[in-house]
Structures are given as structure tokens and as C-alpha cells.
């Protein structure tokens, strides 16, 4: 696959408002910076090929190449991607008194990975006020400080780029689906650097239907609650359909219909709800905000989950068929919506350097064929 440089990335992604602000291009070079949720291209770059373009999860993404690289199998468009096992999970007795959101599975696994020295550092998303900020954490106890959900798009991968430049290896990364895609593309060494070494030892992907534009989200909340008093925000699993804002005096709720206009259009081009290109994927279990859905995808993910369970850091059980069926339905809907958005915008299998996505006709047909009850998925969030 031909890769392009920063100028093409700016024209085709940032100026086209496809950028989600994941941070994959930030701190690779002096040209890209992130400010309050937005990625800025500061100066023109003369390179014809660059890691910024090659890592970006919004242009020239080839799920088949990623699947063959990570799982040694072709991408077939299944709603949940490749997986080895699916569980219900929560933090175990070894960490039950720690602060975390939902079942605590993500924080527990990163804590365990650092404590057992399976990783040198963890790439997490912290918070300054409401603003999500990238963090490199090297002490296991620090993990608990960053366990709350943020819901706004974050430049998390900038911290990974800085860590790699500083010489860190065997990193753990907590990533949204677009970030997990970028990390997978980094791991493929797309520019064939002869000295490249995979910097990751564990990638934990989060379930995500969409993220929020931070600036719009902050302005929305500022009109309704004192920003400095916000303790945390949460979007509980269906059927709640609300955003919850926790304040010292209690909780405020806002219908998701008021929140969806704050979602950037680029989220509509994404096929992936469950972070298919991670080692482990975690989301909140539908109807049970105190539990997580845990999808194990790779051998190294399986090994750490098994050991965390054996040492009572994690408690797991099989997922009921009904929950899995609905998860597949929701993930399939997102795939259909993404294919339709890319098609309508001319960014599915289009001109080199401008396509968001590369899929063969058989996979496209399979994704669209999975529509339930004859209803087509809208291109809109």
C-alpha cells in the first residue's frame, strides 16, 4: 500500500473534518499538535511518506491486512471481529476497594499488568477538569487515578509516541476503537523501518459507539452545571439512554438525544464498536452497569486474563446467549452505518490517499446483509 505525507493527511483528514483527535500523529514530529481535543497541523512538511499518514485510523484503513497481521485470518465482517472467548467480568477480591467505573475490568487488568511487570508503562487517558489528557503511568497504584470514563475524544496516543521516543518498550495501551486501529497500524511497521520493534505488550480496547467533541461538550455542560464541581460523567448501558453528571449535591441526567449533536461527523465513518484490533476488548454489560463484557482476542490477551483470574484480580463467568446476541446486533448496526457513510461520501475503496476504508465486495455484501427486520442503518449517529 502506498502511504503519503503530512500534507495529504491535512488535506484529506484534518481539513475534511474526519480527524477524531486520537493523537496517533501527535509528537511524532514538530508538525502536529493537539489542543483542547483538536489536532492542528502547524507547518507544511515536505516528506512524501510519513508515519502520521500511515498510522491514521481515518484514511486507508485495511481491516483485512490488520486481521491477517494480528490474528492470521482474513477479515470477514463479523460484528464482533476475531475472538477466542467472551465473558462477563468484574474486578476481583484483590482490588475490590479501589475506585473504578463500572466493573473495573480495564483498570484491574492494567494494574495487574504493571504490578506483574508484564508491561513497563501504561498509556491511559487522564483528566484535567473535563479535558481528557494522555498519560504514561509507570507505577501500578497510579492506574486507579485514571479509571473514570471521559466520553470526549482524546489524543491518548500522543503519550504512546512520547514513550516510544523516550525508549519505553512493552507498553500497555487503553484505547478506543479508532485508537486501537491506529496502534495496530503502528505495530505493522508500515514504512518498513529496519530498526522497528513492536512497542506494545498489551492493548485493551474499549467499546465505543461514538465520542464527543470536547469543546462542544464542555460548552453544553457549562450552560447547565458548574464545571468545577463535576465529579464524573457516565453513560449507563441501555435501556437508560441518558448522560449522567455527578455533582457533590447529587446527579443530573440529560437525554442522549441532547448529547448526540455533540458527536463529530467522523464517528459515522467508523465500523468498529468493540475495538476489534486489540488484544482484549471491554465494555459495560447491558443492563448491569456494575459488570463488564470482556472479549479475549489474542494469545497474549488470553494469557493475562487467565492469570489475573487465577490470582483473584478478576472474576469471570460465561456470557448469556441473550446478551451476546444483542451485542452482535449493536456492533453489526455500527458496521452497516460505517459502510453506508463511507459509500455515500465516496470514501470506500476510493482514490489512493483519500479512502477512509478498504473492503472487498464480498465483505461489504456480508456486512449489509446482516440487517435485521429489513431495516437499513442510517448513516447518522
C-alpha positions as a Markdown table, in Angstrom:
| # | Residue | x | y | z |
|---|---|---|---|---|
| 1 | Unk | 0.0 | 0.0 | 0.0 |
| 2 | Unk | 1.3 | 3.5 | -0.9 |
| 3 | Unk | 1.5 | 5.9 | 2.0 |
| 4 | Unk | 1.5 | 9.7 | 1.8 |
| 5 | Unk | 2.8 | 12.5 | 3.9 |
| 6 | Unk | 1.6 | 15.2 | 6.3 |
| 7 | Unk | 0.2 | 17.5 | 3.6 |
| 8 | Unk | -2.0 | 14.8 | 2.3 |
| 9 | Unk | -3.1 | 13.9 | 5.8 |
| 10 | Unk | -4.0 | 17.6 | 6.5 |
| 11 | Unk | -6.0 | 17.9 | 3.2 |
| 12 | Unk | -7.8 | 14.6 | 3.4 |
| 13 | Unk | -8.4 | 14.2 | 7.1 |
| 14 | Unk | -8.0 | 17.3 | 9.2 |
| 15 | Unk | -9.4 | 19.9 | 6.7 |
| 16 | Unk | -12.1 | 17.4 | 5.7 |
| 17 | Unk | -13.2 | 17.2 | 9.4 |
| 18 | Unk | -12.5 | 13.5 | 9.5 |
| 19 | Unk | -9.9 | 13.8 | 12.3 |
| 20 | Unk | -11.1 | 12.3 | 15.6 |
| 21 | Unk | -8.1 | 13.7 | 17.6 |
| 22 | Unk | -6.7 | 10.2 | 18.6 |
| 23 | Unk | -3.2 | 11.5 | 18.9 |
| 24 | Unk | -1.6 | 9.0 | 16.5 |
| 25 | Unk | 0.1 | 11.8 | 14.6 |
| 26 | Unk | 0.9 | 14.0 | 17.5 |
| 27 | Unk | 4.5 | 14.1 | 18.9 |
| 28 | Unk | 5.9 | 12.1 | 16.1 |
| 29 | Unk | 7.4 | 15.3 | 14.7 |
| 30 | Unk | 7.0 | 19.1 | 15.3 |
| 31 | Unk | 4.2 | 19.5 | 12.7 |
| 32 | Unk | 1.2 | 18.1 | 14.6 |
| 33 | Unk | -0.1 | 19.2 | 18.0 |
| 34 | Unk | -3.3 | 18.7 | 20.0 |
| 35 | Unk | -5.1 | 21.5 | 21.7 |
| 36 | Unk | -8.3 | 21.0 | 23.7 |
| 37 | Unk | -9.4 | 18.0 | 21.7 |
| 38 | Unk | -8.4 | 19.2 | 18.2 |
| 39 | Unk | -5.4 | 18.3 | 16.2 |
| 40 | Unk | -3.6 | 21.1 | 14.4 |
| 41 | Unk | -1.2 | 21.0 | 11.5 |
| 42 | Unk | 1.3 | 23.7 | 12.3 |
| 43 | Unk | 3.7 | 23.8 | 9.3 |
| 44 | Unk | 3.9 | 22.3 | 5.8 |
| 45 | Unk | 6.0 | 19.1 | 5.6 |
| 46 | Unk | 8.0 | 18.0 | 2.5 |
| 47 | Unk | 8.1 | 14.3 | 3.3 |
| 48 | Unk | 6.3 | 12.2 | 0.7 |
| 49 | Unk | 5.6 | 9.4 | 3.2 |
| 50 | Unk | 5.2 | 9.8 | 6.9 |
| 51 | Unk | 4.2 | 7.7 | 10.0 |
| 52 | Unk | 1.5 | 10.3 | 10.6 |
| 53 | Unk | -0.4 | 9.2 | 7.5 |
| 54 | Unk | 0.4 | 5.5 | 7.9 |
| 55 | Unk | -0.9 | 5.4 | 11.5 |
| 56 | Unk | -4.0 | 7.5 | 11.0 |
| 57 | Unk | -7.2 | 5.5 | 11.6 |
| 58 | Unk | -9.3 | 7.7 | 9.3 |
| 59 | Unk | -7.6 | 7.1 | 6.0 |
| 60 | Unk | -6.6 | 4.0 | 4.0 |
| 61 | Unk | -7.6 | 1.6 | 6.8 |
| 62 | Unk | -7.5 | -2.0 | 5.5 |
| 63 | Unk | -9.2 | -4.3 | 8.0 |
| 64 | Unk | -8.1 | -7.4 | 6.1 |
| 65 | Unk | -4.5 | -6.5 | 6.4 |
| 66 | Unk | -4.9 | -5.8 | 10.1 |
| 67 | Unk | -6.7 | -9.0 | 10.7 |
| 68 | Unk | -4.1 | -11.1 | 8.9 |
| 69 | Unk | -1.4 | -9.4 | 10.8 |
| 70 | Unk | -2.9 | -9.7 | 14.3 |
| 71 | Unk | -5.0 | -12.9 | 14.0 |
| 72 | Unk | -3.6 | -14.7 | 11.0 |
| 73 | Unk | -7.0 | -14.8 | 9.4 |
| 74 | Unk | -8.9 | -12.7 | 6.8 |
| 75 | Unk | -11.3 | -10.1 | 7.8 |
| 76 | Unk | -14.9 | -11.3 | 7.2 |
| 77 | Unk | -17.0 | -8.5 | 8.6 |
| 78 | Unk | -18.4 | -10.4 | 11.6 |
| 79 | Unk | -20.0 | -7.9 | 14.0 |
| 80 | Unk | -17.6 | -8.7 | 16.9 |
| 81 | Unk | -14.4 | -9.3 | 14.9 |
| 82 | Unk | -12.0 | -12.1 | 15.7 |
| 83 | Unk | -12.2 | -13.5 | 19.2 |
| 84 | Unk | -11.2 | -16.5 | 21.4 |
| 85 | Unk | -13.6 | -16.2 | 24.3 |
| 86 | Unk | -16.3 | -13.9 | 25.6 |
| 87 | Unk | -17.1 | -13.4 | 29.3 |
| 88 | Unk | -18.8 | -11.3 | 31.9 |
| 89 | Unk | -16.2 | -9.9 | 34.2 |
| 90 | Unk | -15.5 | -7.6 | 37.2 |
| 91 | Unk | -12.7 | -6.7 | 39.5 |
| 92 | Unk | -11.9 | -9.4 | 42.0 |
| 93 | Unk | -11.2 | -9.6 | 45.7 |
| 94 | Unk | -7.6 | -8.3 | 45.3 |
| 95 | Unk | -8.8 | -4.9 | 44.1 |
| 96 | Unk | -12.4 | -4.6 | 45.3 |
| 97 | Unk | -11.7 | -1.5 | 47.4 |
| 98 | Unk | -10.2 | 0.6 | 44.6 |
| 99 | Unk | -12.1 | 3.4 | 42.8 |
| 100 | Unk | -13.2 | 2.4 | 39.3 |
| 101 | Unk | -16.1 | 2.8 | 36.9 |
| 102 | Unk | -18.5 | 0.0 | 36.0 |
| 103 | Unk | -17.0 | -3.4 | 36.7 |
| 104 | Unk | -13.4 | -2.1 | 36.9 |
| 105 | Unk | -12.1 | -4.7 | 34.5 |
| 106 | Unk | -9.9 | -2.3 | 32.4 |
| 107 | Unk | -8.2 | -0.7 | 35.4 |
| 108 | Unk | -7.7 | -4.1 | 37.1 |
| 109 | Unk | -6.0 | -5.6 | 34.1 |
| 110 | Unk | -3.7 | -2.6 | 33.6 |
| 111 | Unk | -2.9 | -2.6 | 37.4 |
| 112 | Unk | -2.2 | -6.3 | 37.2 |
| 113 | Unk | 0.0 | -6.0 | 34.1 |
| 114 | Unk | 2.1 | -3.3 | 35.7 |
| 115 | Unk | 2.3 | -5.0 | 39.1 |
| 116 | Unk | 3.4 | -8.3 | 37.5 |
| 117 | Unk | 5.9 | -6.4 | 35.2 |
| 118 | Unk | 4.3 | -7.6 | 32.0 |
| 119 | Unk | 4.4 | -4.0 | 30.9 |
| 120 | Unk | 6.9 | -1.2 | 31.5 |
| 121 | Unk | 4.2 | 1.5 | 31.4 |
| 122 | Unk | 0.5 | 2.1 | 30.7 |
| 123 | Unk | -0.8 | 4.6 | 28.2 |
| 124 | Unk | -4.0 | 5.9 | 29.7 |
| 125 | Unk | -6.3 | 8.9 | 29.4 |
| 126 | Unk | -6.3 | 11.2 | 32.4 |
| 127 | Unk | -8.4 | 14.3 | 33.0 |
| 128 | Unk | -7.7 | 17.9 | 33.8 |
| 129 | Unk | -11.1 | 19.3 | 34.7 |
| 130 | Unk | -13.2 | 17.8 | 32.0 |
| 131 | Unk | -10.4 | 17.8 | 29.4 |
| 132 | Unk | -9.1 | 14.3 | 28.6 |
| 133 | Unk | -5.3 | 14.2 | 28.6 |
| 134 | Unk | -2.8 | 11.5 | 27.6 |
| 135 | Unk | -0.8 | 9.9 | 30.4 |
| 136 | Unk | 2.1 | 7.5 | 30.7 |
| 137 | Unk | 1.8 | 5.6 | 34.0 |
| 138 | Unk | 4.7 | 3.5 | 35.3 |
| 139 | Unk | 3.6 | 2.8 | 38.9 |
| 140 | Unk | 0.7 | 0.4 | 39.3 |
| 141 | Unk | -1.0 | 2.4 | 42.0 |
| 142 | Unk | -1.3 | 5.4 | 39.6 |
| 143 | Unk | -3.7 | 3.4 | 37.4 |
| 144 | Unk | -6.6 | 3.9 | 39.8 |
| 145 | Unk | -6.4 | 7.7 | 39.3 |
| 146 | Unk | -7.4 | 7.5 | 35.7 |
| 147 | Unk | -10.1 | 4.9 | 35.7 |
| 148 | Unk | -13.2 | 7.1 | 35.1 |
| 149 | Unk | -14.7 | 7.3 | 31.6 |
| 150 | Unk | -14.2 | 10.5 | 29.7 |
| 151 | Unk | -16.6 | 10.2 | 26.7 |
| 152 | Unk | -14.9 | 13.0 | 24.8 |
| 153 | Unk | -12.3 | 12.2 | 22.1 |
| 154 | Unk | -8.8 | 12.3 | 23.5 |
| 155 | Unk | -5.2 | 12.4 | 22.0 |
| 156 | Unk | -4.2 | 9.4 | 24.1 |
| 157 | Unk | -1.7 | 8.0 | 21.5 |
| 158 | Unk | 0.4 | 11.2 | 21.8 |
| 159 | Unk | 1.6 | 9.7 | 25.1 |
| 160 | Unk | 2.5 | 6.5 | 23.4 |
| 161 | Unk | 4.6 | 8.3 | 20.8 |
| 162 | Unk | 6.4 | 10.2 | 23.5 |
| 163 | Unk | 7.0 | 7.0 | 25.5 |
| 164 | Unk | 8.4 | 5.2 | 22.4 |
| 165 | Unk | 10.7 | 8.2 | 21.7 |
| 166 | Unk | 11.9 | 8.0 | 25.3 |
| 167 | Unk | 12.9 | 4.4 | 24.9 |
| 168 | Unk | 10.0 | 2.6 | 26.6 |
| 169 | Unk | 9.2 | -0.9 | 25.5 |
| 170 | Unk | 6.4 | -3.4 | 26.3 |
| 171 | Unk | 3.7 | -0.8 | 26.8 |
| 172 | Unk | 0.1 | -1.4 | 27.8 |
| 173 | Unk | -2.4 | 0.8 | 26.0 |
| 174 | Unk | -6.1 | 1.5 | 26.8 |
| 175 | Unk | -7.6 | 2.6 | 23.5 |
| 176 | Unk | -10.9 | 3.4 | 21.9 |
| 177 | Unk | -11.7 | 1.5 | 18.6 |
| 178 | Unk | -10.1 | 4.2 | 16.4 |
| 179 | Unk | -7.0 | 4.4 | 18.7 |
| 180 | Unk | -6.8 | 0.6 | 18.7 |
| 181 | Unk | -6.8 | 0.6 | 14.9 |
| 182 | Unk | -4.0 | 3.2 | 14.9 |
| 183 | Unk | -2.0 | 1.1 | 17.3 |
| 184 | Unk | -2.5 | -2.0 | 15.1 |
| 185 | Unk | -1.2 | 0.0 | 12.1 |
| 186 | Unk | 1.8 | 1.2 | 14.1 |
| 187 | Unk | 2.6 | -2.4 | 15.0 |
| 188 | Unk | 2.6 | -3.4 | 11.3 |
| 189 | Unk | 5.7 | -1.2 | 10.8 |
| 190 | Unk | 4.0 | 0.3 | 7.6 |
| 191 | Unk | 7.1 | 2.2 | 6.5 |
| 192 | Unk | 9.3 | -0.8 | 6.9 |
| 193 | Unk | 11.8 | 0.7 | 9.4 |
| 194 | Unk | 14.6 | -1.9 | 9.8 |
| 195 | Unk | 15.1 | -1.0 | 13.4 |
| 196 | Unk | 11.4 | -1.2 | 14.4 |
| 197 | Unk | 10.3 | -3.1 | 17.4 |
| 198 | Unk | 6.7 | -3.5 | 18.4 |
| 199 | Unk | 6.3 | -1.2 | 21.4 |
| 200 | Unk | 3.2 | -2.9 | 22.8 |
| 201 | Unk | 2.8 | -5.8 | 25.2 |
| 202 | Unk | -1.0 | -5.4 | 25.8 |
| 203 | Unk | -3.7 | -3.4 | 24.0 |
| 204 | Unk | -7.0 | -3.2 | 25.8 |
| 205 | Unk | -9.8 | -1.8 | 23.6 |
| 206 | Unk | -12.9 | 0.0 | 24.9 |
| 207 | Unk | -16.4 | -0.4 | 23.4 |
| 208 | Unk | -17.4 | 2.8 | 21.8 |
| 209 | Unk | -20.4 | 3.8 | 19.6 |
| 210 | Unk | -19.2 | 7.4 | 19.4 |
| 211 | Unk | -17.1 | 10.0 | 21.2 |
| 212 | Unk | -17.9 | 13.7 | 21.9 |
| 213 | Unk | -16.3 | 16.8 | 20.5 |
| 214 | Unk | -14.7 | 18.1 | 23.7 |
| 215 | Unk | -15.3 | 21.8 | 23.0 |
| 216 | Unk | -19.0 | 21.3 | 22.3 |
| 217 | Unk | -19.4 | 19.0 | 25.3 |
| 218 | Unk | -17.7 | 21.5 | 27.6 |
| 219 | Unk | -19.9 | 24.3 | 26.3 |
| 220 | Unk | -23.1 | 22.2 | 26.7 |
| 221 | Unk | -22.3 | 21.3 | 30.3 |
| 222 | Unk | -21.1 | 24.9 | 31.2 |
| 223 | Unk | -24.6 | 26.2 | 30.4 |
| 224 | Unk | -26.2 | 23.6 | 32.8 |
| 225 | Unk | -23.9 | 22.8 | 35.7 |
| 226 | Unk | -20.8 | 24.3 | 37.4 |
| 227 | Unk | -17.9 | 22.7 | 35.6 |
| 228 | Unk | -15.6 | 22.8 | 38.5 |
| 229 | Unk | -18.0 | 20.8 | 40.6 |
| 230 | Unk | -18.3 | 17.8 | 38.2 |
| 231 | Unk | -17.1 | 14.6 | 39.9 |
| 232 | Unk | -17.6 | 12.3 | 37.0 |
| 233 | Unk | -19.8 | 11.6 | 34.0 |
| 234 | Unk | -21.3 | 8.4 | 32.9 |
| 235 | Unk | -23.5 | 6.9 | 30.1 |
| 236 | Unk | -25.0 | 3.8 | 31.6 |
| 237 | Unk | -25.8 | 0.8 | 29.3 |
| 238 | Unk | -29.2 | 0.5 | 27.5 |
| 239 | Unk | -32.0 | 1.0 | 28.1 |
| 240 | Unk | -31.1 | 4.1 | 30.2 |
| 241 | Unk | -30.4 | 6.4 | 27.2 |
| 242 | Unk | -29.1 | 9.3 | 29.3 |
| 243 | Unk | -25.9 | 11.0 | 30.2 |
| 244 | Unk | -25.3 | 11.2 | 34.0 |
| 245 | Unk | -23.3 | 14.1 | 35.5 |
| 246 | Unk | -22.3 | 13.5 | 39.1 |
| 247 | Unk | -22.0 | 16.6 | 41.4 |
| 248 | Unk | -21.3 | 16.9 | 45.2 |
| 249 | Unk | -25.0 | 17.6 | 45.8 |
| 250 | Unk | -26.3 | 14.8 | 43.6 |
| 251 | Unk | -26.8 | 13.6 | 40.0 |
| 252 | Unk | -28.1 | 15.4 | 36.9 |
| 253 | Unk | -29.3 | 13.5 | 33.8 |
| 254 | Unk | -29.6 | 14.6 | 30.2 |
| 255 | Unk | -31.3 | 12.6 | 27.4 |
| 256 | Unk | -28.9 | 11.2 | 24.9 |
| 257 | Unk | -30.9 | 12.9 | 22.2 |
| 258 | Unk | -29.5 | 16.2 | 23.5 |
| 259 | Unk | -25.9 | 14.8 | 23.5 |
| 260 | Unk | -25.8 | 13.2 | 20.0 |
| 261 | Unk | -25.5 | 16.6 | 18.2 |
| 262 | Unk | -22.1 | 16.9 | 20.1 |
| 263 | Unk | -20.7 | 13.9 | 18.2 |
| 264 | Unk | -18.3 | 14.7 | 15.4 |
| 265 | Unk | -19.4 | 13.5 | 12.0 |
| 266 | Unk | -16.3 | 11.4 | 11.6 |
| 267 | Unk | -17.6 | 8.9 | 14.1 |
| 268 | Unk | -20.2 | 7.9 | 11.5 |
| 269 | Unk | -17.4 | 6.5 | 9.2 |
| 270 | Unk | -16.2 | 4.0 | 11.9 |
| 271 | Unk | -17.2 | 0.3 | 11.6 |
| 272 | Unk | -15.8 | -0.8 | 14.9 |
| 273 | Unk | -17.8 | -0.8 | 18.1 |
| 274 | Unk | -15.8 | -3.3 | 20.1 |
| 275 | Unk | -12.2 | -2.4 | 19.4 |
| 276 | Unk | -11.6 | -5.4 | 17.1 |
| 277 | Unk | -7.9 | -4.9 | 16.7 |
| 278 | Unk | -7.0 | -5.0 | 20.4 |
| 279 | Unk | -5.8 | -8.0 | 22.5 |
| 280 | Unk | -8.7 | -7.6 | 24.8 |
| 281 | Unk | -11.9 | -5.6 | 24.4 |
| 282 | Unk | -14.0 | -4.4 | 27.3 |
| 283 | Unk | -17.4 | -2.7 | 27.6 |
| 284 | Unk | -20.2 | -2.2 | 30.1 |
| 285 | Unk | -22.6 | -5.2 | 30.2 |
| 286 | Unk | -26.1 | -4.2 | 29.0 |
| 287 | Unk | -28.5 | -3.8 | 31.9 |
| 288 | Unk | -25.7 | -4.3 | 34.5 |
| 289 | Unk | -23.6 | -1.2 | 34.9 |
| 290 | Unk | -21.6 | -3.0 | 37.7 |
| 291 | Unk | -20.3 | -5.6 | 35.3 |
| 292 | Unk | -18.2 | -5.7 | 32.1 |
| 293 | Unk | -18.3 | -7.6 | 28.8 |
| 294 | Unk | -14.8 | -9.0 | 28.2 |
| 295 | Unk | -13.8 | -10.2 | 24.7 |
| 296 | Unk | -10.4 | -12.0 | 24.5 |
| 297 | Unk | -8.9 | -11.8 | 21.1 |
| 298 | Unk | -5.2 | -12.8 | 21.1 |
| 299 | Unk | -2.9 | -15.3 | 22.8 |
| 300 | Unk | -1.2 | -12.6 | 24.9 |
| 301 | Unk | -4.6 | -11.2 | 25.9 |
| 302 | Unk | -5.7 | -14.7 | 26.9 |
| 303 | Unk | -2.7 | -15.3 | 29.0 |
| 304 | Unk | -3.0 | -12.2 | 31.1 |
| 305 | Unk | -6.8 | -12.6 | 31.6 |
| 306 | Unk | -6.3 | -16.2 | 32.7 |
| 307 | Unk | -3.5 | -15.3 | 35.1 |
| 308 | Unk | -5.5 | -12.3 | 36.5 |
| 309 | Unk | -8.4 | -14.6 | 37.2 |
| 310 | Unk | -6.2 | -17.3 | 38.8 |
| 311 | Unk | -4.7 | -14.7 | 41.2 |
| 312 | Unk | -8.2 | -13.3 | 42.1 |
| 313 | Unk | -7.7 | -9.9 | 40.4 |
| 314 | Unk | -10.5 | -10.7 | 38.1 |
| 315 | Unk | -13.8 | -12.6 | 38.4 |
| 316 | Unk | -15.3 | -14.1 | 35.2 |
| 317 | Unk | -18.2 | -16.1 | 34.0 |
| 318 | Unk | -19.7 | -17.1 | 30.7 |
| 319 | Unk | -21.8 | -14.5 | 28.9 |
| 320 | Unk | -25.6 | -15.4 | 28.5 |
| 321 | Unk | -26.6 | -16.0 | 24.9 |
| 322 | Unk | -29.2 | -13.2 | 25.0 |
| 323 | Unk | -26.5 | -10.6 | 25.9 |
| 324 | Unk | -24.2 | -11.8 | 23.3 |
| 325 | Unk | -26.9 | -11.7 | 20.6 |
| 326 | Unk | -27.8 | -8.1 | 21.4 |
| 327 | Unk | -24.1 | -7.1 | 21.4 |
| 328 | Unk | -23.7 | -8.6 | 18.0 |
| 329 | Unk | -26.8 | -6.8 | 16.8 |
| 330 | Unk | -25.5 | -3.4 | 18.0 |
| 331 | Unk | -22.0 | -4.0 | 16.7 |
| 332 | Unk | -23.4 | -5.1 | 13.3 |
| 333 | Unk | -25.5 | -1.9 | 13.1 |
| 334 | Unk | -22.4 | 0.2 | 13.6 |
| 335 | Unk | -20.6 | -1.7 | 10.8 |
| 336 | Unk | -23.6 | -1.1 | 8.5 |
| 337 | Unk | -23.7 | 2.6 | 9.3 |
| 338 | Unk | -20.0 | 3.0 | 8.7 |
| 339 | Unk | -20.1 | 1.2 | 5.3 |
| 340 | Unk | -23.0 | 3.4 | 4.2 |
| 341 | Unk | -21.3 | 6.6 | 5.4 |
| 342 | Unk | -18.1 | 5.8 | 3.6 |
| 343 | Unk | -20.0 | 4.8 | 0.5 |
| 344 | Unk | -22.1 | 8.0 | 0.4 |
| 345 | Unk | -19.1 | 10.2 | 0.9 |
| 346 | Unk | -17.1 | 8.4 | -1.8 |
| 347 | Unk | -14.5 | 7.2 | 0.7 |
| 348 | Unk | -15.0 | 3.4 | 0.5 |
| 349 | Unk | -12.3 | 2.0 | -1.9 |
| 350 | Unk | -11.8 | 5.4 | -3.5 |
| 351 | Unk | -8.8 | 7.1 | -4.8 |
| 352 | Unk | -5.5 | 6.2 | -3.1 |
| 353 | Unk | -4.9 | 8.6 | -0.2 |
| 354 | Unk | -8.5 | 9.7 | 0.1 |
| 355 | Unk | -10.4 | 6.5 | 1.1 |
| 356 | Unk | -11.3 | 6.0 | 4.7 |
| 357 | Unk | -11.7 | 2.3 | 4.3 |
| 358 | Unk | -10.7 | -0.6 | 2.0 |
| 359 | Unk | -13.1 | -3.6 | 1.9 |
| 360 | Unk | -13.6 | -6.2 | -0.7 |
| 361 | Unk | -17.1 | -6.6 | -2.3 |
| 362 | Unk | -17.8 | -9.9 | -0.5 |
| 363 | Unk | -17.2 | -8.4 | 3.0 |
| 364 | Unk | -19.3 | -5.3 | 2.1 |
| 365 | Unk | -22.2 | -7.5 | 1.0 |
| 366 | Unk | -21.9 | -9.6 | 4.1 |
| 367 | Unk | -22.0 | -6.6 | 6.4 |
| 368 | Unk | -25.0 | -5.1 | 4.7 |
| 369 | Unk | -26.8 | -8.4 | 4.5 |
| 370 | Unk | -26.9 | -8.7 | 8.3 |
| 371 | Unk | -29.5 | -6.0 | 8.7 |
| 372 | Unk | -32.3 | -7.1 | 11.0 |
| 373 | Unk | -36.0 | -6.9 | 10.2 |
| 374 | Unk | -35.4 | -5.3 | 6.8 |
| 375 | Unk | -34.4 | -2.0 | 8.4 |
| 376 | Unk | -31.4 | -0.2 | 6.9 |
| 377 | Unk | -28.9 | 1.5 | 9.2 |
| 378 | Unk | -28.8 | 5.3 | 8.8 |
| 379 | Unk | -25.5 | 7.0 | 8.0 |
| 380 | Unk | -26.2 | 9.3 | 11.0 |
| 381 | Unk | -25.2 | 8.7 | 14.6 |
